[in-house]
Amino acid sequence: MIGNSEFKQIYKGSARSFQVSGLQLNCEHRFRACAIRQCQNPEGPQDLIGPYSATVTFSSQKTELPSTTHKNTVEVSRTKRTLSDEQCAAVILVLFAIISILIAFVIQYFVIK
């Protein structure tokens, strides 16, 4: 959450996908998802809420279709996202492995010969 913006629940259900409609044009929208498991207790069903996903930002833009009809559509484009901790660690590990292999080749070429 940035500034005074808050997240609102727009869907709760068992479907594996959900399509958002009625977005304002020329605005930035942020979405995140969370898995909820329903457990049966003697008092009744209880929701166990899991962790929220990373926030994804979309920008809605008004565009004209190149066809003969003049309908306004919403084009959703993803903005640049940052790497998660796991992705950052994987990148560092791969770079370390590549540099180690290059150093091993240099040592073998100049020192062993």
C-alpha positions in Angstrom: 0.0 0.0 0.0 1.3 3.4 -1.0 0.0 6.6 0.5 -3.6 6.5 1.5 -4.6 3.8 -0.9 -6.1 0.7 0.5 -6.9 -2.7 -1.0 -10.5 -3.8 -1.4 -11.8 -7.3 -1.6 -13.4 -7.7 -5.1 -13.9 -11.4 -5.2 -14.2 -14.4 -2.9 -15.0 -17.8 -4.2 -13.8 -21.2 -5.4 -13.0 -20.2 -9.1 -9.4 -20.5 -10.2 -9.6 -17.2 -12.2 -11.4 -13.9 -12.0 -11.8 -11.1 -14.5 -12.2 -7.6 -13.3 -14.5 -5.3 -15.2 -15.5 -1.6 -14.8 -11.9 -0.3 -14.3 -11.4 3.5 -14.6 -9.5 4.5 -17.7 -6.1 6.2 -17.5 -5.5 5.0 -13.9 -3.0 2.7 -12.2 -4.6 -0.3 -10.5 -2.8 -2.6 -7.9 -3.9 -6.2 -7.3 -2.9 -8.9 -4.9 -4.3 -12.3 -4.2 -4.7 -14.5 -1.2 -5.7 -18.2 -0.8 -8.4 -18.8 1.8 -9.0 -22.3 3.1 -12.4 -23.1 4.6 -12.4 -25.4 7.7 -15.4 -26.9 9.4 -15.5 -26.2 13.1 -18.3 -27.2 15.6 -19.3 -23.5 15.6 -19.5 -23.4 11.8 -17.2 -22.8 8.8 -14.1 -20.8 9.5 -11.8 -19.1 7.0 -8.0 -19.6 7.3 -6.4 -16.8 5.3 -3.0 -17.4 3.8 -0.3 -14.9 2.9 -1.0 -12.2 0.3 0.9 -12.4 -3.0 3.2 -9.6 -4.2 1.4 -6.6 -5.5 1.0 -6.4 -9.3 0.4 -3.0 -10.9 -1.7 -2.5 -14.1 -2.3 0.7 -16.0 -5.5 1.0 -17.9 -5.4 3.1 -21.1 -8.1 4.2 -23.6 -7.3 3.0 -27.1 -9.1 3.1 -30.4 -9.6 -0.1 -32.4 -8.3 0.1 -36.0 -11.5 -1.4 -37.4 -14.5 0.4 -38.8 -16.3 0.5 -35.5 -15.4 3.1 -32.9 -15.5 1.2 -29.6 -13.4 2.2 -26.7 -11.5 -0.6 -25.1 -9.2 -0.9 -22.1 -5.7 -2.0 -22.7 -4.0 -3.4 -19.6 -0.2 -3.4 -19.6 2.1 -4.7 -16.8 4.6 -2.4 -15.4 8.1 -3.4 -14.3 8.1 -5.5 -11.2 11.0 -6.1 -8.8 12.5 -9.5 -8.2 11.4 -11.5 -5.3 14.0 -12.6 -2.7 14.1 -16.1 -4.2 14.7 -14.8 -7.7 17.4 -12.4 -6.5 19.2 -15.2 -4.7 19.0 -17.4 -7.8 20.4 -14.6 -10.0 23.3 -14.2 -7.5 23.9 -17.9 -7.4 24.0 -18.2 -11.2 26.4 -15.2 -11.5 28.7 -16.7 -8.8 28.7 -20.1 -10.6 29.6 -18.4 -14.0 32.3 -16.3 -12.5 33.8 -19.3 -10.7 33.9 -21.4 -13.9 35.6 -18.5 -15.8 38.2 -18.1 -13.0 38.8 -21.9 -13.1 39.4 -21.7 -16.9 41.8 -18.8 -16.5 43.8 -20.5 -13.8 44.0 -23.7 -15.8 45.1 -21.9 -18.9 47.8 -19.6 -17.4 49.0 -21.5 -14.3 48.9 -25.2 -15.2 50.4 -24.8 -18.7 
